[in-house]
Amino acid sequence: MKDATLINIANIIEGDNKSSTYKFALLRGTIDIINQDYSNYKKFKGNRVVYPLGLLINKWIFYYYPLLGNSTPISQINNKKKDIAFDRELKEVISLDKKRGAEDMSVLYNEIRSGKIDDNLSKPLLKLYSKLKKTIIGMPMKHLGYSKNRKHYSIFQYHSTSQRKANNNFIDFTNGYGDFSIPVEYYHALMLLGSFISGQDSIISKWSDFSYSSSGKKITKSKIISQLMEAPTTIRDMIESINIYRKLLADTGYITCVWTNTTIKKFDVDHVIPFSVWKNNDLWNLLPALPKANNNKSNKIPSPTLIESSKDRIFDYWDLLMSKNEIRFSREIENGLLGQPLSKGWKRIALDKLKEKAKYLIQIRGYEEWKI
């Protein structure tokens, strides 16, 4: 397994389009198929590993069933005016499944595994399979990796196979829906890392299993996982920096955007390294910006070039923040950027460290770069 493959996977997870959850479902499904007992379906063709697409379709059905079947459906697309492509087909199957008294998706799961489907569900389920096939091939499979390779179907590929005529109450998900393949190096990377990413061997899963058992099974695993994923840093940690910039604005009548160098009377406090990337509310990471610039930047990483061109304003704000709370600012920048006590020339050293962090997040982790 080459380092480049791991870097590409990281780039894809963070860099590819996130208008819906399709990309995550495709990667999760592939990881599950590789790391579960589907070796009897696996084929090697040249430098690619091939599986039936029907295996992936099944995964999607049971990933999205609880999300759309919830009393309050959990949004899976970044557009309030649209539904996911297979919303109507899956909701019809869920509705029919629940009408026959199914309390969860286990009954449908066992029917699909056996291939013997309830008469009332067979036609709607075949429609769902067809819609999912079209969605998977035409959307995430096509676009995954485009941000890195600038080519469609650069990692996942679809292979048509002879289609077996469907029986109304029997679905053979391993035939008739074609195959999909990925490069061998991606197969090995996902095989070795997959269980740690999404499987039963993941650290969070192991931790929650232990906590669940040791608590006498009195707390649900979902609650344990939710608490394990809580972050200690909150929006309240921004109050001090907001008050400092408000005082500056009141005293001078204006403030300068750290990125655009424009004089403004309304400002946002921007996380230089976005909060979604690194839950960090250190004073040095909170600088005033034009609201429009802050919105455009969003969760993107400022380019090292932009950081360098903004250095005078960054230094000025760092000096201001340090003058207002030297103990907090010094401790945070030492721990968060410098990795050493403040010394002569600390601002230049800290800026170079910030540029290195931005470069790593863009080039290795795959976050989108932001330039003005």
C-alpha positions as CSV (number, residue, x, y, z in Angstrom):
1,M,0.0,0.0,0.0
2,K,1.5,3.3,-1.1
3,D,1.3,6.5,0.9
4,A,-0.1,8.2,-2.2
5,T,-3.2,6.0,-2.0
6,L,-3.8,7.0,1.7
7,I,-3.4,10.6,0.8
8,N,-5.8,10.3,-2.1
9,I,-8.4,8.7,0.2
10,A,-8.0,11.5,2.7
11,N,-8.3,14.1,-0.1
12,I,-11.4,12.4,-1.4
13,I,-13.1,12.3,2.0
14,E,-12.5,16.0,2.6
15,G,-12.1,17.5,-0.9
16,D,-14.8,16.0,-3.0
17,N,-18.2,17.6,-3.3
18,K,-20.4,17.3,-0.2
19,S,-23.8,18.3,-1.6
20,S,-25.3,15.0,-0.3
21,T,-24.2,12.0,1.7
22,Y,-23.9,9.8,-1.4
23,K,-20.1,9.9,-1.2
24,F,-20.0,8.7,2.4
25,A,-22.5,5.9,1.7
26,L,-20.4,4.7,-1.3
27,L,-17.2,4.7,0.7
28,R,-18.8,3.1,3.8
29,G,-20.6,0.5,1.7
30,T,-17.3,-0.5,-0.1
31,I,-15.4,-0.7,3.2
32,D,-18.2,-2.9,4.7
33,I,-18.2,-5.2,1.6
34,I,-14.4,-5.5,1.6
35,N,-14.2,-6.2,5.4
36,Q,-17.2,-8.5,5.7
37,D,-17.5,-12.0,4.4
38,Y,-18.1,-11.4,0.7
39,S,-15.0,-13.1,-0.5
40,N,-17.0,-15.6,-2.5
41,Y,-18.2,-12.7,-4.7
42,K,-14.8,-11.0,-5.1
43,K,-12.9,-11.2,-8.4
44,F,-9.6,-9.9,-9.5
45,K,-9.4,-8.5,-13.1
46,G,-6.1,-7.0,-14.0
47,N,-5.2,-4.3,-11.5
48,R,-8.8,-4.0,-10.2
49,V,-11.0,-5.8,-7.7
50,V,-14.6,-6.5,-8.7
51,Y,-17.8,-7.0,-6.7
52,P,-21.5,-7.3,-7.7
53,L,-23.2,-3.8,-7.5
54,G,-26.2,-5.4,-5.8
55,L,-24.1,-5.8,-2.7
56,L,-23.6,-2.1,-2.6
57,I,-27.3,-1.4,-3.3
58,N,-28.3,-3.5,-0.3
59,K,-25.9,-1.6,1.9
60,W,-27.5,1.7,0.8
61,I,-31.0,0.5,1.5
62,F,-30.1,-0.3,5.1
63,Y,-28.0,2.8,5.7
64,Y,-30.8,5.1,4.6
65,Y,-33.8,3.1,5.9
66,P,-33.5,4.4,9.5
67,L,-32.6,8.0,8.3
68,L,-35.7,8.3,6.1
69,G,-37.9,6.1,8.2
70,N,-37.4,8.1,11.3
71,S,-40.5,10.1,12.6
72,T,-38.4,13.2,11.9
73,P,-36.4,12.3,8.7
74,I,-32.7,13.3,8.9
75,S,-31.7,15.4,5.9
76,Q,-29.3,13.8,3.5
77,I,-28.9,16.6,1.0
78,N,-27.7,20.2,1.1
79,N,-30.8,21.6,-0.6
80,K,-34.0,22.2,1.3
81,K,-36.0,22.2,-1.9
82,K,-34.8,18.8,-3.0
83,D,-34.9,15.2,-1.7
84,I,-32.3,12.6,-2.3
85,A,-32.8,10.9,-5.7
86,F,-34.4,7.7,-4.3
87,D,-36.4,9.4,-1.5
88,R,-39.8,8.5,-2.9
89,E,-38.9,4.9,-3.8
90,L,-37.3,4.1,-0.4
91,K,-40.1,5.8,1.6
92,E,-42.7,3.7,-0.2
93,V,-40.8,0.5,0.7
94,I,-40.5,1.7,4.3
95,S,-44.2,2.5,4.5
96,L,-45.3,-0.9,3.1
97,D,-42.8,-2.6,5.4
98,K,-44.2,-0.9,8.5
99,K,-47.8,-1.4,7.4
100,R,-47.3,-5.2,7.6
101,G,-46.2,-4.7,11.2
102,A,-42.4,-4.6,10.9
103,E,-41.0,-2.9,14.0
104,D,-37.6,-2.4,12.4
105,M,-35.7,-3.2,9.2
106,S,-34.7,-6.7,10.2
107,V,-37.6,-8.5,8.5
108,L,-36.9,-6.8,5.2
109,Y,-33.2,-7.4,5.6
110,N,-33.7,-11.2,6.0
111,E,-36.0,-11.3,3.0
112,I,-33.5,-9.5,0.8
113,R,-30.7,-11.9,2.0
114,S,-32.8,-14.9,1.1
115,G,-34.1,-13.3,-2.1
116,K,-37.8,-14.1,-1.2
117,I,-39.7,-10.9,-1.0
118,D,-43.3,-10.3,0.3
119,D,-45.7,-10.0,-2.7
120,N,-46.7,-6.4,-1.7
121,L,-43.1,-5.3,-1.5
122,S,-41.6,-7.0,-4.6
123,K,-42.5,-4.4,-7.2
124,P,-41.7,-1.3,-5.1
125,L,-38.4,-2.9,-4.1
126,L,-37.5,-3.6,-7.7
127,K,-38.1,0.0,-8.5
128,L,-35.9,1.0,-5.5
129,Y,-33.1,-1.3,-6.7
130,S,-33.3,0.3,-10.2
131,K,-33.3,3.8,-8.8
132,L,-30.4,3.1,-6.5
133,K,-28.4,1.5,-9.3
134,K,-28.8,4.7,-11.4
135,T,-28.0,7.0,-8.5
136,I,-24.9,5.2,-7.4
137,I,-23.4,4.8,-10.9
138,G,-24.4,8.3,-12.1
139,M,-23.5,10.3,-9.0
140,P,-20.9,9.3,-6.4
141,M,-19.3,6.5,-8.5
142,K,-18.8,9.0,-11.3
143,H,-17.6,12.0,-9.3
144,L,-15.6,10.4,-6.5
145,G,-12.0,11.4,-6.9
146,Y,-12.7,14.1,-9.4
147,S,-11.3,16.8,-7.1
148,K,-8.0,15.0,-7.1
149,N,-7.7,13.4,-10.5
150,R,-9.9,15.7,-12.6
151,K,-11.4,12.7,-14.3
152,H,-14.8,11.0,-13.9
153,Y,-14.9,7.3,-12.8
154,S,-11.2,7.7,-11.8
155,I,-11.5,5.3,-8.9
156,F,-14.9,3.5,-9.1
157,Q,-16.0,1.9,-12.3
158,Y,-19.2,0.2,-13.4
159,H,-19.2,-2.9,-15.5
160,S,-22.4,-4.1,-17.1
161,T,-23.2,-7.8,-17.0
162,S,-25.9,-10.0,-18.6
163,Q,-29.2,-9.2,-16.9
164,R,-31.2,-12.1,-15.5
165,K,-35.0,-11.5,-15.8
166,A,-36.4,-10.6,-12.4
167,N,-39.1,-12.7,-10.8
168,N,-41.8,-10.7,-9.2
169,N,-41.2,-12.2,-5.7
170,F,-37.5,-13.0,-6.0
171,I,-34.6,-10.6,-6.2
172,D,-31.2,-12.0,-7.1
173,F,-29.1,-9.0,-6.1
174,T,-25.8,-10.7,-7.2
175,N,-26.9,-10.9,-10.8
176,G,-28.5,-8.5,-13.2
177,Y,-27.3,-5.2,-11.6
178,G,-23.8,-5.4,-13.0
179,D,-20.5,-5.1,-11.1
180,F,-18.3,-2.3,-9.7
181,S,-14.6,-2.3,-9.3
182,I,-11.8,-0.3,-7.6
183,P,-8.0,-0.3,-8.1
184,V,-6.2,-3.1,-6.2
185,E,-4.2,-0.5,-4.1
186,Y,-7.5,1.1,-2.9
187,Y,-8.8,-2.4,-2.1
188,H,-5.8,-3.1,0.1
189,A,-5.9,0.3,1.8
190,L,-9.6,0.0,2.6
191,M,-9.2,-3.6,3.7
192,L,-6.5,-2.7,6.2
193,L,-8.0,0.6,7.4
194,G,-11.7,-0.1,6.9
195,S,-12.4,-1.8,10.1
196,F,-10.8,1.1,12.0
197,I,-12.8,3.6,10.0
198,S,-16.3,2.1,10.2
199,G,-16.3,-1.5,11.4
200,Q,-16.5,-3.2,14.7
201,D,-12.8,-2.7,15.3
202,S,-13.0,1.1,15.2
203,I,-11.7,2.7,18.4
204,I,-15.0,4.4,19.1
205,S,-16.9,1.2,18.6
206,K,-14.5,-0.8,20.9
207,W,-14.7,2.0,23.6
208,S,-18.5,2.1,23.5
209,D,-18.7,-1.7,23.7
210,F,-16.5,-1.7,26.8
211,S,-18.5,1.1,28.4
212,Y,-21.8,-0.5,27.6
213,S,-20.7,-3.8,29.2
214,S,-19.0,-2.2,32.2
215,S,-22.1,-0.1,32.9
216,G,-24.2,-3.2,33.2
217,K,-25.9,-2.4,29.9
218,K,-27.9,0.3,31.5
219,I,-26.9,3.0,29.0
220,T,-27.5,2.6,25.3
221,K,-24.5,2.4,23.0
222,S,-25.8,5.3,20.9
223,K,-25.8,7.5,23.9
224,I,-22.3,6.4,24.8
225,I,-21.0,7.1,21.3
226,S,-22.7,10.5,21.3
227,Q,-21.0,11.4,24.6
228,L,-17.6,10.1,23.3
229,M,-17.9,12.3,20.3
230,E,-18.6,15.5,22.3
231,A,-15.9,18.2,22.0
232,P,-14.8,20.3,25.0
233,T,-14.5,23.5,23.0
234,T,-17.7,25.6,22.5
235,I,-18.7,28.9,20.9
236,R,-18.6,30.5,24.4
237,D,-14.8,30.5,24.2
238,M,-15.1,33.2,21.5
239,I,-16.6,35.8,23.8
240,E,-13.2,37.4,24.9
241,S,-12.0,37.9,21.3
242,I,-15.4,39.3,20.3
243,N,-15.3,41.8,23.1
244,I,-11.7,42.9,22.3
245,Y,-12.7,43.6,18.7
246,R,-15.9,45.4,19.7
247,K,-13.8,47.7,22.0
248,L,-11.4,48.4,19.2
249,L,-14.3,49.3,16.9
250,A,-15.8,51.6,19.5
251,D,-12.5,53.3,20.2
252,T,-11.5,53.8,16.5
253,G,-14.8,53.8,14.6
254,Y,-13.6,51.1,12.3
255,I,-11.8,47.8,12.1
256,T,-9.7,46.2,9.3
257,C,-10.5,42.9,7.7
258,V,-7.6,40.6,8.2
259,W,-8.0,39.0,4.8
260,T,-9.2,41.8,2.4
261,N,-7.5,44.8,4.1
262,T,-10.8,46.7,3.8
263,T,-12.0,49.1,6.5
264,I,-15.3,47.8,8.0
265,K,-17.8,48.8,10.7
266,K,-19.3,45.3,11.0
267,F,-17.2,42.3,11.4
268,D,-17.3,38.5,12.0
269,V,-14.7,36.7,14.1
270,D,-13.1,34.2,11.7
271,H,-11.4,31.0,12.7
272,V,-8.2,31.1,10.6
273,I,-8.2,27.3,10.8
274,P,-12.0,26.5,10.6
275,F,-13.7,25.3,13.7
276,S,-15.1,22.3,11.8
277,V,-11.5,21.2,10.9
278,W,-9.9,21.9,14.2
279,K,-12.1,22.7,17.2
280,N,-9.8,25.5,18.3
281,N,-10.9,28.8,19.8
282,D,-7.4,30.0,20.8
283,L,-7.2,33.8,20.6
284,W,-4.5,33.7,17.9
285,N,-6.9,31.7,15.7
286,L,-9.8,34.2,16.0
287,L,-9.3,37.3,13.8
288,P,-11.8,39.9,12.6
289,A,-13.0,39.6,9.0
290,L,-15.5,41.2,6.6
291,P,-18.7,39.1,7.0
292,K,-18.9,38.4,3.2
293,A,-15.2,37.2,3.2
294,N,-15.9,35.0,6.2
295,N,-18.9,33.5,4.5
296,N,-17.0,32.8,1.3
297,K,-14.1,31.3,3.3
298,S,-16.5,29.1,5.3
299,N,-14.8,25.8,6.0
300,K,-12.0,26.3,3.5
301,I,-8.3,26.7,4.5
302,P,-6.6,30.0,3.7
303,S,-3.8,29.4,1.3
304,P,-0.2,29.8,2.6
305,T,0.2,32.7,0.1
306,L,-2.8,34.5,1.5
307,I,-1.6,34.0,5.1
308,E,1.8,35.5,4.1
309,S,0.2,38.5,2.3
310,S,-1.9,39.1,5.4
311,K,1.0,38.9,7.8
312,D,1.1,42.6,8.9
313,R,-2.6,42.5,9.9
314,I,-2.2,39.1,11.6
315,F,0.7,40.4,13.5
316,D,-1.1,43.6,14.6
317,Y,-4.1,41.5,15.9
318,W,-1.8,39.1,17.6
319,D,-0.1,42.1,19.4
320,L,-3.6,43.5,20.4
321,L,-4.8,40.1,21.7
322,M,-1.6,39.6,23.7
323,S,-1.8,43.1,25.2
324,K,-5.3,42.3,26.5
325,N,-4.6,38.9,27.9
326,E,-0.9,38.0,27.8
327,I,-1.1,34.8,29.9
328,R,-3.9,33.2,27.8
329,F,-2.6,34.3,24.5
330,S,1.0,33.2,25.2
331,R,0.0,29.8,26.5
332,E,-2.4,29.2,23.6
333,I,0.0,30.2,20.8
334,E,2.9,28.2,22.5
335,N,0.7,25.1,22.6
336,G,-1.2,25.6,19.4
337,L,1.4,26.8,17.0
338,L,4.9,27.3,18.3
339,G,5.5,24.2,20.3
340,Q,8.0,26.2,22.3
341,P,8.1,29.2,24.7
342,L,7.8,32.7,23.2
343,S,11.1,34.1,22.2
344,K,12.5,36.8,19.9
345,G,10.9,36.6,16.5
346,W,8.0,34.5,17.7
347,K,5.5,36.1,15.4
348,R,7.5,35.1,12.3
349,I,8.0,31.6,13.6
350,A,4.3,31.3,14.5
351,L,3.2,32.5,11.0
352,D,5.5,30.0,9.3
353,K,4.0,27.2,11.5
354,L,0.5,28.4,10.5
355,K,1.4,28.3,6.8
356,E,2.8,24.7,7.3
357,K,-0.5,23.7,9.0
358,A,-2.5,25.2,6.2
359,K,-0.3,23.4,3.5
360,Y,-0.7,20.1,5.3
361,L,-4.5,20.4,5.5
362,I,-4.8,21.4,1.9
363,Q,-2.3,19.0,0.3
364,I,-2.4,16.0,2.6
365,R,-5.8,16.1,4.2
366,G,-7.6,17.3,1.1
367,Y,-9.4,20.4,2.5
368,E,-10.4,23.0,0.0
369,E,-8.0,25.9,-0.4
370,W,-9.3,29.5,-0.1
371,K,-7.9,32.4,-2.0
372,I,-9.2,35.9,-2.4
